[in-house]
Amino acid sequence: MDTLAKPEEYVSQRELTGKHTARRQKAIDTAAAIFARNGYHGSSTRTIADALGIKVASLYFHIASKEDALAEICILGMTRSLAYLDEAVAQVGLARQIRHFFECQRNDLIEHADYVAVSIREREHLSAPAANRIRNLTAQFRETMDRMFTLAQQNGELNPDLTPRHCRFIMIGTLRGISETHLSGFDLSSNDMMDKWVESLIRGIVVPPQA
């Protein structure tokens, strides 16, 4: 019986070799900064190499190509979000889970703004295998979030007017809005706007504890 071939999925050089040096990380960080500033098509391996103060041939010891750099940036960003969600799920109580997730994402936005900008704005330029990898990671993210809200629903913590799927869309939409607000120049590190945003979301999703 014929079966459809599974779409090819990108695997990074780091994963294939098990090697990930500080210089390699610096090369990826530099690529993220350049892609965020110039756009993917406005950047080149030479631009990245020049920023690092090395020759293009030396850059290839760390990243195989501009395409691989973009894949690494998007995958690392998505992997971090998955890890934050896993940490949140381990918390007790839906309100605490939501707060923990967004606090992690706030720190990520502040520390890795270039990665977030590239993941949002340049993802369409990923190769097909890299796009498949991102789709699979995104599916894991959705499934984990749905499980979190389904358990909350079973525990009576979820607003009865909402389904886990509704809540997932609200969470992802809020995260996207917060990310775009930060990338537009609004400083999340010195303002309580994000806290108010998240607390408003919690009031809409979470059933308040009984007095």
C-alpha positions as a Markdown table, in Angstrom:
| # | Residue | x | y | z |
|---|---|---|---|---|
| 1 | Met | 0.0 | 0.0 | 0.0 |
| 2 | Asp | 1.4 | 3.4 | -1.0 |
| 3 | Thr | 1.8 | 6.0 | 1.6 |
| 4 | Leu | 2.5 | 9.7 | 1.3 |
| 5 | Ala | 6.1 | 10.6 | 2.0 |
| 6 | Lys | 6.6 | 12.6 | 5.1 |
| 7 | Pro | 7.7 | 16.2 | 4.3 |
| 8 | Glu | 11.4 | 16.8 | 4.7 |
| 9 | Glu | 12.2 | 18.6 | 8.0 |
| 10 | Tyr | 15.2 | 20.8 | 8.6 |
| 11 | Val | 17.8 | 19.6 | 11.0 |
| 12 | Ser | 20.5 | 22.1 | 12.0 |
| 13 | Gln | 24.3 | 21.5 | 11.8 |
| 14 | Arg | 24.3 | 22.0 | 15.6 |
| 15 | Glu | 21.8 | 19.1 | 16.0 |
| 16 | Leu | 23.6 | 16.9 | 13.5 |
| 17 | Thr | 27.1 | 17.3 | 15.0 |
| 18 | Gly | 26.2 | 18.0 | 18.6 |
| 19 | Lys | 28.6 | 21.0 | 18.4 |
| 20 | His | 27.5 | 24.5 | 19.3 |
| 21 | Thr | 30.4 | 26.9 | 20.2 |
| 22 | Ala | 30.3 | 30.4 | 21.6 |
| 23 | Arg | 31.5 | 31.6 | 18.2 |
| 24 | Arg | 28.7 | 29.8 | 16.4 |
| 25 | Gln | 26.2 | 31.4 | 18.8 |
| 26 | Lys | 27.7 | 34.8 | 18.2 |
| 27 | Ala | 27.4 | 34.3 | 14.4 |
| 28 | Ile | 23.7 | 33.4 | 14.8 |
| 29 | Asp | 23.1 | 36.4 | 17.1 |
| 30 | Thr | 24.8 | 38.7 | 14.6 |
| 31 | Ala | 22.7 | 37.3 | 11.7 |
| 32 | Ala | 19.5 | 37.9 | 13.8 |
| 33 | Ala | 20.5 | 41.5 | 14.4 |
| 34 | Ile | 21.3 | 42.1 | 10.7 |
| 35 | Phe | 18.1 | 40.4 | 9.5 |
| 36 | Ala | 16.1 | 42.4 | 12.0 |
| 37 | Arg | 17.7 | 45.7 | 10.8 |
| 38 | Asn | 18.0 | 45.1 | 7.0 |
| 39 | Gly | 15.5 | 42.4 | 6.3 |
| 40 | Tyr | 16.4 | 38.9 | 5.0 |
| 41 | His | 16.7 | 40.0 | 1.4 |
| 42 | Gly | 18.6 | 43.1 | 2.4 |
| 43 | Ser | 21.3 | 41.0 | 4.1 |
| 44 | Ser | 24.0 | 38.6 | 2.9 |
| 45 | Thr | 26.6 | 36.2 | 4.3 |
| 46 | Arg | 29.2 | 38.9 | 3.6 |
| 47 | Thr | 27.3 | 41.4 | 5.7 |
| 48 | Ile | 27.2 | 38.9 | 8.6 |
| 49 | Ala | 30.9 | 38.1 | 8.1 |
| 50 | Asp | 31.9 | 41.8 | 8.0 |
| 51 | Ala | 30.0 | 42.5 | 11.2 |
| 52 | Leu | 31.9 | 39.6 | 12.9 |
| 53 | Gly | 35.2 | 40.8 | 11.5 |
| 54 | Ile | 35.9 | 37.5 | 9.7 |
| 55 | Lys | 36.0 | 36.3 | 6.1 |
| 56 | Val | 33.0 | 34.7 | 4.5 |
| 57 | Ala | 34.9 | 31.4 | 4.2 |
| 58 | Ser | 35.4 | 31.4 | 8.0 |
| 59 | Leu | 31.7 | 32.2 | 8.6 |
| 60 | Tyr | 30.8 | 28.9 | 6.9 |
| 61 | Phe | 32.5 | 27.0 | 9.7 |
| 62 | His | 29.7 | 28.3 | 12.0 |
| 63 | Ile | 26.7 | 28.6 | 9.7 |
| 64 | Ala | 26.3 | 26.9 | 6.3 |
| 65 | Ser | 24.4 | 29.7 | 4.6 |
| 66 | Lys | 22.1 | 32.7 | 5.0 |
| 67 | Glu | 19.2 | 30.3 | 4.7 |
| 68 | Asp | 20.5 | 28.1 | 7.5 |
| 69 | Ala | 21.0 | 31.2 | 9.7 |
| 70 | Leu | 17.3 | 32.2 | 9.2 |
| 71 | Ala | 16.2 | 28.6 | 10.0 |
| 72 | Glu | 18.3 | 28.6 | 13.2 |
| 73 | Ile | 16.9 | 31.9 | 14.4 |
| 74 | Cys | 13.3 | 30.9 | 13.9 |
| 75 | Ile | 13.8 | 27.4 | 15.4 |
| 76 | Leu | 15.6 | 28.7 | 18.4 |
| 77 | Gly | 12.9 | 31.3 | 19.0 |
| 78 | Met | 10.1 | 28.8 | 18.7 |
| 79 | Thr | 12.0 | 26.3 | 20.9 |
| 80 | Arg | 12.3 | 28.9 | 23.7 |
| 81 | Ser | 8.6 | 29.6 | 23.5 |
| 82 | Leu | 7.8 | 25.9 | 23.9 |
| 83 | Ala | 10.1 | 25.7 | 26.9 |
| 84 | Tyr | 8.4 | 28.7 | 28.5 |
| 85 | Leu | 5.0 | 27.1 | 28.0 |
| 86 | Asp | 6.2 | 23.8 | 29.5 |
| 87 | Glu | 7.5 | 25.7 | 32.5 |
| 88 | Ala | 4.1 | 27.4 | 32.8 |
| 89 | Val | 2.1 | 24.2 | 32.6 |
| 90 | Ala | 4.2 | 22.9 | 35.6 |
| 91 | Gln | 2.8 | 25.8 | 37.7 |
| 92 | Val | -0.3 | 25.3 | 39.9 |
| 93 | Gly | -3.4 | 27.2 | 38.9 |
| 94 | Leu | -4.3 | 28.7 | 35.5 |
| 95 | Ala | -3.8 | 32.3 | 36.5 |
| 96 | Arg | -0.3 | 31.5 | 37.7 |
| 97 | Gln | 0.4 | 29.5 | 34.5 |
| 98 | Ile | -0.6 | 32.5 | 32.3 |
| 99 | Arg | 1.5 | 35.0 | 34.3 |
| 100 | His | 4.5 | 32.7 | 34.2 |
| 101 | Phe | 4.3 | 32.2 | 30.5 |
| 102 | Phe | 4.0 | 35.9 | 29.7 |
| 103 | Glu | 6.8 | 36.9 | 32.2 |
| 104 | Cys | 9.1 | 34.5 | 30.4 |
| 105 | Gln | 8.1 | 35.9 | 27.1 |
| 106 | Arg | 8.6 | 39.5 | 28.3 |
| 107 | Asn | 12.2 | 38.6 | 29.3 |
| 108 | Asp | 12.7 | 36.9 | 25.9 |
| 109 | Leu | 11.4 | 40.0 | 24.1 |
| 110 | Ile | 13.9 | 42.2 | 26.0 |
| 111 | Glu | 16.9 | 39.8 | 25.7 |
| 112 | His | 16.2 | 38.4 | 22.2 |
| 113 | Ala | 14.2 | 41.2 | 20.4 |
| 114 | Asp | 16.1 | 40.6 | 17.2 |
| 115 | Tyr | 15.1 | 36.9 | 17.2 |
| 116 | Val | 11.5 | 37.8 | 17.8 |
| 117 | Ala | 11.5 | 40.4 | 15.0 |
| 118 | Val | 13.0 | 38.0 | 12.5 |
| 119 | Ser | 10.7 | 35.2 | 13.5 |
| 120 | Ile | 7.6 | 37.4 | 12.9 |
| 121 | Arg | 8.7 | 39.3 | 9.9 |
| 122 | Glu | 11.0 | 37.1 | 7.9 |
| 123 | Arg | 9.5 | 33.6 | 8.4 |
| 124 | Glu | 8.0 | 33.6 | 4.9 |
| 125 | His | 11.6 | 33.3 | 3.5 |
| 126 | Leu | 12.3 | 29.9 | 5.2 |
| 127 | Ser | 13.2 | 27.0 | 3.0 |
| 128 | Ala | 10.5 | 24.3 | 2.7 |
| 129 | Pro | 12.2 | 21.9 | 5.2 |
| 130 | Ala | 12.7 | 24.7 | 7.7 |
| 131 | Ala | 9.1 | 25.8 | 7.3 |
| 132 | Asn | 8.0 | 22.2 | 8.0 |
| 133 | Arg | 10.1 | 22.2 | 11.2 |
| 134 | Ile | 8.5 | 25.4 | 12.3 |
| 135 | Arg | 5.0 | 24.0 | 11.6 |
| 136 | Asn | 5.7 | 21.0 | 13.6 |
| 137 | Leu | 7.0 | 23.0 | 16.5 |
| 138 | Thr | 4.0 | 25.3 | 16.3 |
| 139 | Ala | 1.7 | 22.3 | 16.3 |
| 140 | Gln | 3.4 | 21.1 | 19.6 |
| 141 | Phe | 2.9 | 24.6 | 21.0 |
| 142 | Arg | -0.8 | 24.6 | 20.2 |
| 143 | Glu | -1.3 | 21.1 | 21.6 |
| 144 | Thr | 0.4 | 21.9 | 24.8 |
| 145 | Met | -1.6 | 25.1 | 25.3 |
| 146 | Asp | -4.8 | 23.3 | 24.5 |
| 147 | Arg | -4.0 | 20.7 | 27.1 |
| 148 | Met | -3.3 | 23.4 | 29.7 |
| 149 | Phe | -6.7 | 25.0 | 29.0 |
| 150 | Thr | -8.5 | 21.6 | 28.8 |
| 151 | Leu | -7.2 | 20.7 | 32.3 |
| 152 | Ala | -8.2 | 24.1 | 33.6 |
| 153 | Gln | -11.7 | 23.6 | 32.1 |
| 154 | Gln | -12.0 | 20.2 | 33.9 |
| 155 | Asn | -10.9 | 21.9 | 37.2 |
| 156 | Gly | -13.6 | 24.5 | 36.8 |
| 157 | Glu | -11.0 | 27.3 | 36.3 |
| 158 | Leu | -12.0 | 28.3 | 32.8 |
| 159 | Asn | -14.6 | 30.9 | 32.0 |
| 160 | Pro | -17.6 | 28.7 | 30.9 |
| 161 | Asp | -18.3 | 31.0 | 27.9 |
| 162 | Leu | -14.9 | 30.0 | 26.4 |
| 163 | Thr | -13.4 | 26.8 | 25.0 |
| 164 | Pro | -9.7 | 25.8 | 25.2 |
| 165 | Arg | -9.4 | 26.7 | 21.6 |
| 166 | His | -10.9 | 30.2 | 22.2 |
| 167 | Cys | -8.3 | 30.7 | 25.0 |
| 168 | Arg | -5.5 | 29.5 | 22.8 |
| 169 | Phe | -6.4 | 32.1 | 20.1 |
| 170 | Ile | -6.7 | 34.8 | 22.8 |
| 171 | Met | -3.2 | 33.9 | 24.2 |
| 172 | Ile | -1.5 | 33.8 | 20.9 |
| 173 | Gly | -3.1 | 37.0 | 19.8 |
| 174 | Thr | -2.1 | 38.7 | 23.0 |
| 175 | Leu | 1.5 | 37.5 | 22.6 |
| 176 | Arg | 1.6 | 38.8 | 19.0 |
| 177 | Gly | 0.2 | 42.1 | 20.1 |
| 178 | Ile | 2.7 | 42.5 | 23.0 |
| 179 | Ser | 5.6 | 41.5 | 20.7 |
| 180 | Glu | 4.7 | 44.0 | 18.0 |
| 181 | Thr | 4.2 | 46.7 | 20.6 |
| 182 | His | 7.7 | 46.1 | 22.0 |
| 183 | Leu | 9.3 | 45.9 | 18.5 |
| 184 | Ser | 7.6 | 49.3 | 17.7 |
| 185 | Gly | 9.8 | 50.9 | 20.4 |
| 186 | Phe | 7.6 | 50.6 | 23.5 |
| 187 | Asp | 9.9 | 49.6 | 26.4 |
| 188 | Leu | 8.3 | 46.7 | 28.3 |
| 189 | Ser | 11.1 | 46.6 | 30.8 |
| 190 | Ser | 10.2 | 50.0 | 32.4 |
| 191 | Asn | 6.4 | 50.1 | 32.1 |
| 192 | Asp | 3.5 | 48.2 | 33.6 |
| 193 | Met | 1.4 | 48.1 | 30.5 |
| 194 | Met | 2.2 | 44.5 | 29.8 |
| 195 | Asp | 1.2 | 43.5 | 33.4 |
| 196 | Lys | -2.2 | 45.3 | 33.0 |
| 197 | Trp | -2.6 | 43.6 | 29.6 |
| 198 | Val | -2.0 | 40.2 | 31.0 |
| 199 | Glu | -4.1 | 40.8 | 34.1 |
| 200 | Ser | -7.0 | 41.9 | 31.9 |
| 201 | Leu | -6.6 | 38.7 | 29.9 |
| 202 | Ile | -6.7 | 36.6 | 33.1 |
| 203 | Arg | -9.9 | 38.3 | 34.3 |
| 204 | Gly | -11.5 | 37.3 | 31.0 |
| 205 | Ile | -10.3 | 33.7 | 30.9 |
| 206 | Val | -10.0 | 32.5 | 34.5 |
| 207 | Val | -12.9 | 32.0 | 36.9 |
| 208 | Pro | -12.1 | 33.9 | 40.1 |
| 209 | Pro | -11.6 | 31.7 | 43.2 |
| 210 | Gln | -14.6 | 31.4 | 45.5 |
| 211 | Ala | -14.4 | 33.6 | 48.6 |
